[in-house]
């Protein structure tokens, strides 16, 4: 109980301070609409990072799909023969 109170109290105080001082919580000049070449560059960087995340998630999804597809497929004949000869048959 005491630990959660120690965590919540600073959060509440900082939220109250930001509510009372809105000028301190304003956005930067690029976000507020200033005309500069920085805004499009930042937007491009954000979309590039989103593209990287999407590519990684797509790769992980493809890997999971490949594993699921291989788990459903039967063993090739040479592997099945090898298992039966060594006595390692799977008893389901």
Secondary structure by P-SEA (a helix, b strand, c coil): caaaaaaaaaaaaaaaaaaaccccccccccccccccaaaaaaaaaaaaaaaaaaaaaaaaaaaaaaaaaaaaccccaaaaaaaaaacccccc
